[in-house]
Amino acid sequence: MALFDKINDFAKTATEKTANFAKATTEKAENAIETGKLNSRIAAEERNISAITLKIGEYFLAKLDSGEILDSDVMNMFEGVKVCRNNIANFRKEIEAITSPKEVPAEAAAPACSCCEAAPAEPAEPEVPAEPAFCPCCEGEQPACEPVVLPLTNEERPVCDCEPAPKAEATCKFCPMCGAKVEPEARFCPLCGAQL
């Protein structure tokens, strides 16, 4: 019988240890849940403090913006705000300079084709170079041509040897090959030289 008593004692001890372990694990889990809830409440209160601090800062910043003078520590912080505002204004000016369309001065206009002296098409799209690669009238390559200083009057401008293009309506025209905007009367694309 001693063997059965030992087995019963062992089973009883194992059951107690398992129950104690389960109880301890449950307590730890409950503690972790409760700690998580309390940490969430702490984080919410910290967010409330940040929001109130922001409102206090906005209140004093409005006073400083209106010209009121506060103690030297606050005034030093306000100088930092002024520097940041100035930097923001400069960054906005840089963005505006980058994104605003550029105007080409009249004296920087592209030269006429020296083969036929036709004026190059005005580049309307940013991807069209300032100096066209081809004459829009006779397809003469611009780099091989000697530039003629514009503006020439109609009497001074020689007539191109190529067949004159019929007058088109003043609507936008685009090259079917590269998509560049071309003048309505152009026979060749000033960007890629394709016949229109």
Steps between C-alpha positions, in 0.01 A plus 500: 500500500790728550540518126142619451541759773813634332320518163204679661734745678686560172172559311372730773825702497500519121139618498575767760809618311303513172219692669750743656674544165167562324398747769834685474476507121145632517605769746792599276269521198245704694780726627632543145152591376447744786847649447424539128175680582678731744780570246232590243342740749841652576566548126157663458572741787843579350328581168260727691796675662661546156178645359466739796869596470445572131203723584709684762775546242252627241357742758840649578607495136192708413602747774855516363373543144292796617816665637470419868834447675536212745794382712839445334474118484171522310640776277799279412265215406295746293815600309537133408142502370580810291802325347286196415231721343764681292641165383150383403441820301832453317422136425160602358672759278740231374205271423327781314816572301527134405135454407422833332535520120822660377484797263762514227624854430454624141875529440546135601263377227621223271657610170322459169601223262786624282383276214161662458502750789162383623442580864512196728183385668444642847558225755179468699576179683790480748649195328550695174854645500547879481683458169315263262702224338332537158354785295118471507480612137771322297625231744852648495687389810550797733846406634641505143338835426664831578267692729331812368416761763128557542275683457489535124206677344297321231679707234846403632421129543581302183237262371577134555575297185268227616137499400310748722269337749133596478385738773348302782257616760661633819452181700752292691679234300707214639765279341369146440849355566615670823191693615674841506280805448568657158382810319191445278687595180808282575566216257764331717528448877760736650591236761536171311485617134206275407290613204162625617 
